[in-house]
Amino acid sequence: MKNTLIQLDPPIPLETPNGKTLAHIVIDYGPEYDLLWVCFNDKNGECWTWHNSLVRAQKNVTMGRDLENDKNRNNKE
């Protein structure tokens, strides 16, 4: 299987262990690996690469993604 590098246009806003970022590139090494997200931090511009399991979409009320309400809903179930 061929390795794939995808430049995201437009970049995708993500939450990472280092805070809010914009993902500019996704690296896919194939079915045996996590996707890797190349992200630039909103606060300081640092570039980090994160495994798929460590990133989440940022809150987007327009798209119905209110992370705080989702957390509260999951705790009640």
N, CA, C and O atoms as a Maestro MAE file, in Angstrom:
{
 s_m_m2io_version
 :::
 2.0.0
}

f_m_ct {
 s_m_title
 :::
 protein
 m_atom[308] {
  # First column is atom index #
  i_m_mmod_type
  r_m_x_coord
  r_m_y_coord
  r_m_z_coord
  i_m_residue_number
  s_m_chain_name
  s_m_pdb_residue_name
  s_m_pdb_atom_name
  i_m_atomic_number
  :::
  1 25 0.837 -1.182 0.000 1 A "MET " " N  " 7
  2 3 0.000 0.000 0.000 1 A "MET " " CA " 6
  3 2 0.882 1.246 0.000 1 A "MET " " C  " 6
  4 15 1.920 1.294 0.659 1 A "MET " " O  " 8
  5 25 0.453 2.221 -0.735 2 A "LYS " " N  " 7
  6 3 1.201 3.461 -0.882 2 A "LYS " " CA " 6
  7 2 0.899 4.412 0.284 2 A "LYS " " C  " 6
  8 15 -0.256 4.558 0.683 2 A "LYS " " O  " 8
  9 25 1.935 5.054 0.825 3 A "ASN " " N  " 7
  10 3 1.741 6.088 1.846 3 A "ASN " " CA " 6
  11 2 1.078 7.298 1.205 3 A "ASN " " C  " 6
  12 15 1.346 7.617 0.046 3 A "ASN " " O  " 8
  13 25 0.204 7.979 1.963 4 A "THR " " N  " 7
  14 3 -0.513 9.114 1.424 4 A "THR " " CA " 6
  15 2 -0.326 10.330 2.317 4 A "THR " " C  " 6
  16 15 -0.419 10.229 3.540 4 A "THR " " O  " 8
  17 25 -0.065 11.472 1.710 5 A "LEU " " N  " 7
  18 3 0.027 12.746 2.399 5 A "LEU " " CA " 6
  19 2 -0.999 13.672 1.745 5 A "LEU " " C  " 6
  20 15 -0.940 13.921 0.541 5 A "LEU " " O  " 8
  21 25 -1.936 14.178 2.546 6 A "ILE " " N  " 7
  22 3 -3.012 15.019 2.018 6 A "ILE " " CA " 6
  23 2 -2.923 16.400 2.644 6 A "ILE " " C  " 6
  24 15 -2.936 16.533 3.867 6 A "ILE " " O  " 8
  25 25 -2.831 17.437 1.803 7 A "GLN " " N  " 7
  26 3 -2.889 18.808 2.286 7 A "GLN " " CA " 6
  27 2 -4.359 19.207 2.362 7 A "GLN " " C  " 6
  28 15 -5.082 19.132 1.368 7 A "GLN " " O  " 8
  29 25 -4.794 19.630 3.544 8 A "LEU " " N  " 7
  30 3 -6.190 19.985 3.760 8 A "LEU " " CA " 6
  31 2 -6.444 21.424 3.310 8 A "LEU " " C  " 6
  32 15 -5.729 22.344 3.706 8 A "LEU " " O  " 8
  33 25 -7.464 21.603 2.483 9 A "ASP " " N  " 7
  34 3 -7.802 22.935 1.989 9 A "ASP " " CA " 6
  35 2 -9.321 23.070 1.980 9 A "ASP " " C  " 6
  36 15 -9.973 22.597 1.050 9 A "ASP " " O  " 8
  37 25 -9.888 23.700 2.987 10 A "PRO " " N  " 7
  38 3 -9.254 24.505 4.029 10 A "PRO " " CA " 6
  39 2 -8.759 23.631 5.191 10 A "PRO " " C  " 6
  40 15 -9.165 22.476 5.321 10 A "PRO " " O  " 8
  41 25 -7.877 24.193 6.033 11 A "PRO " " N  " 7
  42 3 -7.443 23.479 7.240 11 A "PRO " " CA " 6
  43 2 -8.644 23.190 8.145 11 A "PRO " " C  " 6
  44 15 -9.658 23.885 8.092 11 A "PRO " " O  " 8
  45 25 -8.511 22.151 8.976 12 A "ILE " " N  " 7
  46 3 -9.591 21.729 9.864 12 A "ILE " " CA " 6
  47 2 -9.253 22.111 11.308 12 A "ILE " " C  " 6
  48 15 -8.176 21.761 11.792 12 A "ILE " " O  " 8
  49 25 -10.161 22.830 12.015 13 A "PRO " " N  " 7
  50 3 -9.914 23.164 13.420 13 A "PRO " " CA " 6
  51 2 -10.078 21.933 14.310 13 A "PRO " " C  " 6
  52 15 -11.125 21.285 14.302 13 A "PRO " " O  " 8
  53 25 -9.034 21.618 15.076 14 A "LEU " " N  " 7
  54 3 -9.043 20.449 15.950 14 A "LEU " " CA " 6
  55 2 -8.651 20.823 17.370 14 A "LEU " " C  " 6
  56 15 -7.951 21.809 17.603 14 A "LEU " " O  " 8
  57 25 -9.121 20.009 18.321 15 A "GLU " " N  " 7
  58 3 -8.656 20.057 19.717 15 A "GLU " " CA " 6
  59 2 -7.618 18.959 19.871 15 A "GLU " " C  " 6
  60 15 -7.849 17.817 19.473 15 A "GLU " " O  " 8
  61 25 -6.464 19.308 20.452 16 A "THR " " N  " 7
  62 3 -5.386 18.347 20.676 16 A "THR " " CA " 6
  63 2 -4.968 18.422 22.142 16 A "THR " " C  " 6
  64 15 -5.444 19.293 22.870 16 A "THR " " O  " 8
  65 25 -4.089 17.527 22.589 17 A "PRO " " N  " 7
  66 3 -3.590 17.633 23.963 17 A "PRO " " CA " 6
  67 2 -2.895 18.969 24.266 17 A "PRO " " C  " 6
  68 15 -2.764 19.341 25.432 17 A "PRO " " O  " 8
  69 25 -2.448 19.694 23.228 18 A "ASN " " N  " 7
  70 3 -1.818 21.011 23.425 18 A "ASN " " CA " 6
  71 2 -2.782 22.165 23.187 18 A "ASN " " C  " 6
  72 15 -2.349 23.317 23.149 18 A "ASN " " O  " 8
  73 25 -4.073 21.894 23.028 19 A "GLY " " N  " 7
  74 3 -5.057 22.958 22.844 19 A "GLY " " CA " 6
  75 2 -5.587 23.027 21.425 19 A "GLY " " C  " 6
  76 15 -5.482 22.073 20.655 19 A "GLY " " O  " 8
  77 25 -6.165 24.191 21.093 20 A "LYS " " N  " 7
  78 3 -6.790 24.391 19.792 20 A "LYS " " CA " 6
  79 2 -5.730 24.571 18.706 20 A "LYS " " C  " 6
  80 15 -4.728 25.262 18.887 20 A "LYS " " O  " 8
  81 25 -5.994 23.918 17.564 21 A "THR " " N  " 7
  82 3 -5.051 23.953 16.454 21 A "THR " " CA " 6
  83 2 -5.813 23.992 15.132 21 A "THR " " C  " 6
  84 15 -7.035 23.848 15.088 21 A "THR " " O  " 8
  85 25 -5.055 24.191 14.063 22 A "LEU " " N  " 7
  86 3 -5.558 23.979 12.711 22 A "LEU " " CA " 6
  87 2 -4.732 22.861 12.094 22 A "LEU " " C  " 6
  88 15 -3.504 22.933 12.052 22 A "LEU " " O  " 8
  89 25 -5.419 21.824 11.616 23 A "ALA " " N  " 7
  90 3 -4.741 20.721 10.929 23 A "ALA " " CA " 6
  91 2 -4.569 21.104 9.468 23 A "ALA " " C  " 6
  92 15 -5.537 21.470 8.801 23 A "ALA " " O  " 8
  93 25 -3.342 21.022 8.972 24 A "HIS " " N  " 7
  94 3 -3.039 21.380 7.590 24 A "HIS " " CA " 6
  95 2 -2.733 20.170 6.721 24 A "HIS " " C  " 6
  96 15 -2.900 20.216 5.503 24 A "HIS " " O  " 8
  97 25 -2.278 19.069 7.358 25 A "ILE " " N  " 7
  98 3 -1.874 17.885 6.599 25 A "ILE " " CA " 6
  99 2 -2.321 16.630 7.346 25 A "ILE " " C  " 6
  100 15 -2.274 16.583 8.575 25 A "ILE " " O  " 8
  101 25 -2.752 15.618 6.601 26 A "VAL " " N  " 7
  102 3 -3.037 14.293 7.154 26 A "VAL " " CA " 6
  103 2 -2.091 13.312 6.475 26 A "VAL " " C  " 6
  104 15 -1.941 13.319 5.254 26 A "VAL " " O  " 8
  105 25 -1.453 12.462 7.289 27 A "ILE " " N  " 7
  106 3 -0.555 11.429 6.773 27 A "ILE " " CA " 6
  107 2 -1.194 10.073 7.047 27 A "ILE " " C  " 6
  108 15 -1.577 9.772 8.178 27 A "ILE " " O  " 8
  109 25 -1.304 9.258 5.999 28 A "ASP " " N  " 7
  110 3 -1.893 7.929 6.110 28 A "ASP " " CA " 6
  111 2 -0.861 6.902 5.663 28 A "ASP " " C  " 6
  112 15 -0.530 6.824 4.480 28 A "ASP " " O  " 8
  113 25 -0.348 6.106 6.616 29 A "TYR " " N  " 7
  114 3 0.644 5.077 6.296 29 A "TYR " " CA " 6
  115 2 0.010 3.743 5.941 29 A "TYR " " C  " 6
  116 15 0.718 2.780 5.646 29 A "TYR " " O  " 8
  117 25 -1.321 3.674 5.964 30 A "GLY " " N  " 7
  118 3 -1.999 2.440 5.580 30 A "GLY " " CA " 6
  119 2 -2.855 1.881 6.698 30 A "GLY " " C  " 6
  120 15 -2.969 2.489 7.763 30 A "GLY " " O  " 8
  121 25 -3.464 0.708 6.459 31 A "PRO " " N  " 7
  122 3 -4.457 0.159 7.380 31 A "PRO " " CA " 6
  123 2 -3.918 -0.276 8.741 31 A "PRO " " C  " 6
  124 15 -4.707 -0.458 9.669 31 A "PRO " " O  " 8
  125 25 -2.636 -0.445 8.890 32 A "GLU " " N  " 7
  126 3 -2.075 -0.883 10.171 32 A "GLU " " CA " 6
  127 2 -1.682 0.272 11.089 32 A "GLU " " C  " 6
  128 15 -1.121 0.040 12.160 32 A "GLU " " O  " 8
  129 25 -1.967 1.514 10.689 33 A "TYR " " N  " 7
  130 3 -1.508 2.687 11.425 33 A "TYR " " CA " 6
  131 2 -2.637 3.682 11.635 33 A "TYR " " C  " 6
  132 15 -3.589 3.736 10.856 33 A "TYR " " O  " 8
  133 25 -2.518 4.480 12.716 34 A "ASP " " N  " 7
  134 3 -3.408 5.631 12.903 34 A "ASP " " CA " 6
  135 2 -3.115 6.667 11.821 34 A "ASP " " C  " 6
  136 15 -2.002 6.738 11.301 34 A "ASP " " O  " 8
  137 25 -4.125 7.469 11.490 35 A "LEU " " N  " 7
  138 3 -3.855 8.667 10.699 35 A "LEU " " CA " 6
  139 2 -3.009 9.601 11.556 35 A "LEU " " C  " 6
  140 15 -3.143 9.600 12.780 35 A "LEU " " O  " 8
  141 25 -2.149 10.391 10.942 36 A "LEU " " N  " 7
  142 3 -1.358 11.390 11.649 36 A "LEU " " CA " 6
  143 2 -1.797 12.767 11.167 36 A "LEU " " C  " 6
  144 15 -1.852 13.022 9.964 36 A "LEU " " O  " 8
  145 25 -2.106 13.647 12.105 37 A "TRP " " N  " 7
  146 3 -2.585 14.997 11.799 37 A "TRP " " CA " 6
  147 2 -1.467 15.987 12.099 37 A "TRP " " C  " 6
  148 15 -0.993 16.062 13.233 37 A "TRP " " O  " 8
  149 25 -1.043 16.747 11.094 38 A "VAL " " N  " 7
  150 3 -0.020 17.782 11.269 38 A "VAL " " CA " 6
  151 2 -0.761 19.086 11.540 38 A "VAL " " C  " 6
  152 15 -1.484 19.600 10.687 38 A "VAL " " O  " 8
  153 25 -0.559 19.614 12.763 39 A "CYS " " N  " 7
  154 3 -1.350 20.746 13.250 39 A "CYS " " CA " 6
  155 2 -0.451 21.891 13.708 39 A "CYS " " C  " 6
  156 15 0.661 21.677 14.191 39 A "CYS " " O  " 8
  157 25 -0.962 23.118 13.542 40 A "PHE " " N  " 7
  158 3 -0.294 24.314 14.040 40 A "PHE " " CA " 6
  159 2 -1.134 24.905 15.156 40 A "PHE " " C  " 6
  160 15 -2.322 25.176 14.981 40 A "PHE " " O  " 8
  161 25 -0.493 25.104 16.320 41 A "ASN " " N  " 7
  162 3 -1.171 25.594 17.518 41 A "ASN " " CA " 6
  163 2 -1.633 27.032 17.346 41 A "ASN " " C  " 6
  164 15 -0.878 27.876 16.863 41 A "ASN " " O  " 8
  165 25 -2.887 27.317 17.744 42 A "ASP " " N  " 7
  166 3 -3.459 28.663 17.626 42 A "ASP " " CA " 6
  167 2 -2.707 29.698 18.461 42 A "ASP " " C  " 6
  168 15 -2.538 30.834 18.018 42 A "ASP " " O  " 8
  169 25 -2.249 29.326 19.672 43 A "LYS " " N  " 7
  170 3 -1.626 30.294 20.584 43 A "LYS " " CA " 6
  171 2 -0.204 30.669 20.195 43 A "LYS " " C  " 6
  172 15 0.158 31.846 20.210 43 A "LYS " " O  " 8
  173 25 0.610 29.662 19.842 44 A "ASN " " N  " 7
  174 3 2.037 29.949 19.665 44 A "ASN " " CA " 6
  175 2 2.594 29.509 18.306 44 A "ASN " " C  " 6
  176 15 3.782 29.695 18.041 44 A "ASN " " O  " 8
  177 25 1.759 28.932 17.450 45 A "GLY " " N  " 7
  178 3 2.202 28.550 16.117 45 A "GLY " " CA " 6
  179 2 3.052 27.297 16.046 45 A "GLY " " C  " 6
  180 15 3.526 26.937 14.969 45 A "GLY " " O  " 8
  181 25 3.260 26.614 17.187 46 A "GLU " " N  " 7
  182 3 4.059 25.395 17.163 46 A "GLU " " CA " 6
  183 2 3.416 24.349 16.261 46 A "GLU " " C  " 6
  184 15 2.191 24.256 16.170 46 A "GLU " " O  " 8
  185 25 4.249 23.573 15.603 47 A "CYS " " N  " 7
  186 3 3.788 22.502 14.728 47 A "CYS " " CA " 6
  187 2 3.968 21.168 15.449 47 A "CYS " " C  " 6
  188 15 5.065 20.832 15.896 47 A "CYS " " O  " 8
  189 25 2.858 20.407 15.557 48 A "TRP " " N  " 7
  190 3 2.879 19.097 16.195 48 A "TRP " " CA " 6
  191 2 2.166 18.104 15.301 48 A "TRP " " C  " 6
  192 15 1.271 18.471 14.539 48 A "TRP " " O  " 8
  193 25 2.558 16.857 15.393 49 A "THR " " N  " 7
  194 3 1.861 15.776 14.701 49 A "THR " " CA " 6
  195 2 1.208 14.888 15.742 49 A "THR " " C  " 6
  196 15 1.854 14.435 16.687 49 A "THR " " O  " 8
  197 25 -0.104 14.639 15.554 50 A "TRP " " N  " 7
  198 3 -0.898 13.887 16.533 50 A "TRP " " CA " 6
  199 2 -1.515 12.658 15.898 50 A "TRP " " C  " 6
  200 15 -1.962 12.693 14.751 50 A "TRP " " O  " 8
  201 25 -1.537 11.562 16.660 51 A "HIS " " N  " 7
  202 3 -2.247 10.358 16.231 51 A "HIS " " CA " 6
  203 2 -3.745 10.628 16.228 51 A "HIS " " C  " 6
  204 15 -4.240 11.439 17.011 51 A "HIS " " O  " 8
  205 25 -4.445 9.962 15.366 52 A "ASN " " N  " 7
  206 3 -5.883 10.126 15.197 52 A "ASN " " CA " 6
  207 2 -6.643 10.011 16.519 52 A "ASN " " C  " 6
  208 15 -7.601 10.752 16.744 52 A "ASN " " O  " 8
  209 25 -6.236 9.108 17.384 53 A "SER " " N  " 7
  210 3 -6.944 8.879 18.650 53 A "SER " " CA " 6
  211 2 -6.812 10.043 19.631 53 A "SER " " C  " 6
  212 15 -7.532 10.086 20.629 53 A "SER " " O  " 8
  213 25 -5.905 10.989 19.365 54 A "LEU " " N  " 7
  214 3 -5.660 12.100 20.292 54 A "LEU " " CA " 6
  215 2 -6.279 13.420 19.851 54 A "LEU " " C  " 6
  216 15 -6.159 14.414 20.567 54 A "LEU " " O  " 8
  217 25 -6.931 13.460 18.708 55 A "VAL " " N  " 7
  218 3 -7.522 14.707 18.222 55 A "VAL " " CA " 6
  219 2 -9.042 14.601 18.185 55 A "VAL " " C  " 6
  220 15 -9.599 13.517 18.011 55 A "VAL " " O  " 8
  221 25 -9.699 15.740 18.350 56 A "ARG " " N  " 7
  222 3 -11.155 15.842 18.277 56 A "ARG " " CA " 6
  223 2 -11.501 17.119 17.523 56 A "ARG " " C  " 6
  224 15 -10.739 18.086 17.532 56 A "ARG " " O  " 8
  225 25 -12.664 17.111 16.867 57 A "ALA " " N  " 7
  226 3 -13.138 18.314 16.194 57 A "ALA " " CA " 6
  227 2 -13.429 19.390 17.241 57 A "ALA " " C  " 6
  228 15 -13.910 19.086 18.332 57 A "ALA " " O  " 8
  229 25 -13.135 20.644 16.905 58 A "GLN " " N  " 7
  230 3 -13.463 21.743 17.803 58 A "GLN " " CA " 6
  231 2 -14.969 21.946 17.854 58 A "GLN " " C  " 6
  232 15 -15.699 21.522 16.957 58 A "GLN " " O  " 8
  233 25 -15.424 22.603 18.919 59 A "LYS " " N  " 7
  234 3 -16.832 22.941 19.082 59 A "LYS " " CA " 6
  235 2 -17.313 23.737 17.862 59 A "LYS " " C  " 6
  236 15 -16.625 24.636 17.379 59 A "LYS " " O  " 8
  237 25 -18.517 23.384 17.375 60 A "ASN " " N  " 7
  238 3 -19.118 24.100 16.258 60 A "ASN " " CA " 6
  239 2 -20.628 24.021 16.433 60 A "ASN " " C  " 6
  240 15 -21.261 23.050 16.018 60 A "ASN " " O  " 8
  241 25 -21.199 25.050 17.051 61 A "VAL " " N  " 7
  242 3 -22.627 25.061 17.363 61 A "VAL " " CA " 6
  243 2 -23.459 24.969 16.090 61 A "VAL " " C  " 6
  244 15 -24.499 24.310 16.081 61 A "VAL " " O  " 8
  245 25 -23.019 25.618 15.018 62 A "THR " " N  " 7
  246 3 -23.746 25.590 13.748 62 A "THR " " CA " 6
  247 2 -23.917 24.156 13.249 62 A "THR " " C  " 6
  248 15 -24.952 23.813 12.678 62 A "THR " " O  " 8
  249 25 -22.904 23.326 13.466 63 A "MET " " N  " 7
  250 3 -22.958 21.935 13.019 63 A "MET " " CA " 6
  251 2 -23.506 21.006 14.103 63 A "MET " " C  " 6
  252 15 -23.508 19.787 13.932 63 A "MET " " O  " 8
  253 25 -23.979 21.588 15.237 64 A "GLY " " N  " 7
  254 3 -24.544 20.778 16.312 64 A "GLY " " CA " 6
  255 2 -23.503 20.077 17.159 64 A "GLY " " C  " 6
  256 15 -23.802 19.077 17.813 64 A "GLY " " O  " 8
  257 25 -22.270 20.595 17.154 65 A "ARG " " N  " 7
  258 3 -21.190 19.978 17.916 65 A "ARG " " CA " 6
  259 2 -20.837 20.882 19.084 65 A "ARG " " C  " 6
  260 15 -19.875 21.648 19.026 65 A "ARG " " O  " 8
  261 25 -21.632 20.782 20.151 66 A "ASP " " N  " 7
  262 3 -21.397 21.553 21.374 66 A "ASP " " CA " 6
  263 2 -20.757 20.607 22.372 66 A "ASP " " C  " 6
  264 15 -21.459 19.859 23.052 66 A "ASP " " O  " 8
  265 25 -19.446 20.628 22.470 67 A "LEU " " N  " 7
  266 3 -18.699 19.630 23.229 67 A "LEU " " CA " 6
  267 2 -19.093 19.578 24.694 67 A "LEU " " C  " 6
  268 15 -19.151 18.488 25.262 67 A "LEU " " O  " 8
  269 25 -19.366 20.706 25.326 68 A "GLU " " N  " 7
  270 3 -19.745 20.710 26.740 68 A "GLU " " CA " 6
  271 2 -21.059 19.972 26.947 68 A "GLU " " C  " 6
  272 15 -21.170 19.168 27.872 68 A "GLU " " O  " 8
  273 25 -22.057 20.228 26.104 69 A "ASN " " N  " 7
  274 3 -23.331 19.524 26.223 69 A "ASN " " CA " 6
  275 2 -23.166 18.040 25.957 69 A "ASN " " C  " 6
  276 15 -23.819 17.226 26.610 69 A "ASN " " O  " 8
  277 25 -22.308 17.664 25.012 70 A "ASP " " N  " 7
  278 3 -22.068 16.258 24.727 70 A "ASP " " CA " 6
  279 2 -21.457 15.565 25.938 70 A "ASP " " C  " 6
  280 15 -21.843 14.441 26.259 70 A "ASP " " O  " 8
  281 25 -20.497 16.223 26.628 71 A "LYS " " N  " 7
  282 3 -19.872 15.636 27.810 71 A "LYS " " CA " 6
  283 2 -20.911 15.429 28.904 71 A "LYS " " C  " 6
  284 15 -20.954 14.368 29.527 71 A "LYS " " O  " 8
  285 25 -21.758 16.450 29.144 72 A "ASN " " N  " 7
  286 3 -22.785 16.346 30.175 72 A "ASN " " CA " 6
  287 2 -23.779 15.230 29.830 72 A "ASN " " C  " 6
  288 15 -24.185 14.472 30.711 72 A "ASN " " O  " 8
  289 25 -24.165 15.128 28.576 73 A "ARG " " N  " 7
  290 3 -25.115 14.110 28.140 73 A "ARG " " CA " 6
  291 2 -24.532 12.716 28.356 73 A "ARG " " C  " 6
  292 15 -25.237 11.816 28.811 73 A "ARG " " O  " 8
  293 25 -23.248 12.528 28.034 74 A "ASN " " N  " 7
  294 3 -22.615 11.225 28.195 74 A "ASN " " CA " 6
  295 2 -22.499 10.830 29.663 74 A "ASN " " C  " 6
  296 15 -22.603 9.648 29.991 74 A "ASN " " O  " 8
  297 25 -22.285 11.800 30.553 75 A "ASN " " N  " 7
  298 3 -22.170 11.504 31.978 75 A "ASN " " CA " 6
  299 2 -23.504 11.079 32.579 75 A "ASN " " C  " 6
  300 15 -23.519 10.338 33.561 75 A "ASN " " O  " 8
  301 25 -24.619 11.525 32.021 76 A "LYS " " N  " 7
  302 3 -25.944 11.206 32.542 76 A "LYS " " CA " 6
  303 2 -26.406 9.821 32.108 76 A "LYS " " C  " 6
  304 15 -27.271 9.228 32.751 76 A "LYS " " O  " 8
  305 25 -25.839 9.304 31.031 77 A "GLU " " N  " 7
  306 3 -26.288 7.997 30.509 77 A "GLU " " CA " 6
  307 2 -25.719 6.858 31.309 77 A "GLU " " C  " 6
  308 15 -25.993 5.696 31.008 77 A "GLU " " O  " 8
  :::
 }
 m_bond[307] {
  # First column is bond index #
  i_m_from
  i_m_to
  i_m_order
  :::
  1 1 2 1
  2 2 3 1
  3 3 4 2
  4 3 5 1
  5 5 6 1
  6 6 7 1
  7 7 8 2
  8 7 9 1
  9 9 10 1
  10 10 11 1
  11 11 12 2
  12 11 13 1
  13 13 14 1
  14 14 15 1
  15 15 16 2
  16 15 17 1
  17 17 18 1
  18 18 19 1
  19 19 20 2
  20 19 21 1
  21 21 22 1
  22 22 23 1
  23 23 24 2
  24 23 25 1
  25 25 26 1
  26 26 27 1
  27 27 28 2
  28 27 29 1
  29 29 30 1
  30 30 31 1
  31 31 32 2
  32 31 33 1
  33 33 34 1
  34 34 35 1
  35 35 36 2
  36 35 37 1
  37 37 38 1
  38 38 39 1
  39 39 40 2
  40 39 41 1
  41 41 42 1
  42 42 43 1
  43 43 44 2
  44 43 45 1
  45 45 46 1
  46 46 47 1
  47 47 48 2
  48 47 49 1
  49 49 50 1
  50 50 51 1
  51 51 52 2
  52 51 53 1
  53 53 54 1
  54 54 55 1
  55 55 56 2
  56 55 57 1
  57 57 58 1
  58 58 59 1
  59 59 60 2
  60 59 61 1
  61 61 62 1
  62 62 63 1
  63 63 64 2
  64 63 65 1
  65 65 66 1
  66 66 67 1
  67 67 68 2
  68 67 69 1
  69 69 70 1
  70 70 71 1
  71 71 72 2
  72 71 73 1
  73 73 74 1
  74 74 75 1
  75 75 76 2
  76 75 77 1
  77 77 78 1
  78 78 79 1
  79 79 80 2
  80 79 81 1
  81 81 82 1
  82 82 83 1
  83 83 84 2
  84 83 85 1
  85 85 86 1
  86 86 87 1
  87 87 88 2
  88 87 89 1
  89 89 90 1
  90 90 91 1
  91 91 92 2
  92 91 93 1
  93 93 94 1
  94 94 95 1
  95 95 96 2
  96 95 97 1
  97 97 98 1
  98 98 99 1
  99 99 100 2
  100 99 101 1
  101 101 102 1
  102 102 103 1
  103 103 104 2
  104 103 105 1
  105 105 106 1
  106 106 107 1
  107 107 108 2
  108 107 109 1
  109 109 110 1
  110 110 111 1
  111 111 112 2
  112 111 113 1
  113 113 114 1
  114 114 115 1
  115 115 116 2
  116 115 117 1
  117 117 118 1
  118 118 119 1
  119 119 120 2
  120 119 121 1
  121 121 122 1
  122 122 123 1
  123 123 124 2
  124 123 125 1
  125 125 126 1
  126 126 127 1
  127 127 128 2
  128 127 129 1
  129 129 130 1
  130 130 131 1
  131 131 132 2
  132 131 133 1
  133 133 134 1
  134 134 135 1
  135 135 136 2
  136 135 137 1
  137 137 138 1
  138 138 139 1
  139 139 140 2
  140 139 141 1
  141 141 142 1
  142 142 143 1
  143 143 144 2
  144 143 145 1
  145 145 146 1
  146 146 147 1
  147 147 148 2
  148 147 149 1
  149 149 150 1
  150 150 151 1
  151 151 152 2
  152 151 153 1
  153 153 154 1
  154 154 155 1
  155 155 156 2
  156 155 157 1
  157 157 158 1
  158 158 159 1
  159 159 160 2
  160 159 161 1
  161 161 162 1
  162 162 163 1
  163 163 164 2
  164 163 165 1
  165 165 166 1
  166 166 167 1
  167 167 168 2
  168 167 169 1
  169 169 170 1
  170 170 171 1
  171 171 172 2
  172 171 173 1
  173 173 174 1
  174 174 175 1
  175 175 176 2
  176 175 177 1
  177 177 178 1
  178 178 179 1
  179 179 180 2
  180 179 181 1
  181 181 182 1
  182 182 183 1
  183 183 184 2
  184 183 185 1
  185 185 186 1
  186 186 187 1
  187 187 188 2
  188 187 189 1
  189 189 190 1
  190 190 191 1
  191 191 192 2
  192 191 193 1
  193 193 194 1
  194 194 195 1
  195 195 196 2
  196 195 197 1
  197 197 198 1
  198 198 199 1
  199 199 200 2
  200 199 201 1
  201 201 202 1
  202 202 203 1
  203 203 204 2
  204 203 205 1
  205 205 206 1
  206 206 207 1
  207 207 208 2
  208 207 209 1
  209 209 210 1
  210 210 211 1
  211 211 212 2
  212 211 213 1
  213 213 214 1
  214 214 215 1
  215 215 216 2
  216 215 217 1
  217 217 218 1
  218 218 219 1
  219 219 220 2
  220 219 221 1
  221 221 222 1
  222 222 223 1
  223 223 224 2
  224 223 225 1
  225 225 226 1
  226 226 227 1
  227 227 228 2
  228 227 229 1
  229 229 230 1
  230 230 231 1
  231 231 232 2
  232 231 233 1
  233 233 234 1
  234 234 235 1
  235 235 236 2
  236 235 237 1
  237 237 238 1
  238 238 239 1
  239 239 240 2
  240 239 241 1
  241 241 242 1
  242 242 243 1
  243 243 244 2
  244 243 245 1
  245 245 246 1
  246 246 247 1
  247 247 248 2
  248 247 249 1
  249 249 250 1
  250 250 251 1
  251 251 252 2
  252 251 253 1
  253 253 254 1
  254 254 255 1
  255 255 256 2
  256 255 257 1
  257 257 258 1
  258 258 259 1
  259 259 260 2
  260 259 261 1
  261 261 262 1
  262 262 263 1
  263 263 264 2
  264 263 265 1
  265 265 266 1
  266 266 267 1
  267 267 268 2
  268 267 269 1
  269 269 270 1
  270 270 271 1
  271 271 272 2
  272 271 273 1
  273 273 274 1
  274 274 275 1
  275 275 276 2
  276 275 277 1
  277 277 278 1
  278 278 279 1
  279 279 280 2
  280 279 281 1
  281 281 282 1
  282 282 283 1
  283 283 284 2
  284 283 285 1
  285 285 286 1
  286 286 287 1
  287 287 288 2
  288 287 289 1
  289 289 290 1
  290 290 291 1
  291 291 292 2
  292 291 293 1
  293 293 294 1
  294 294 295 1
  295 295 296 2
  296 295 297 1
  297 297 298 1
  298 298 299 1
  299 299 300 2
  300 299 301 1
  301 301 302 1
  302 302 303 1
  303 303 304 2
  304 303 305 1
  305 305 306 1
  306 306 307 1
  307 307 308 2
  :::
 }
}
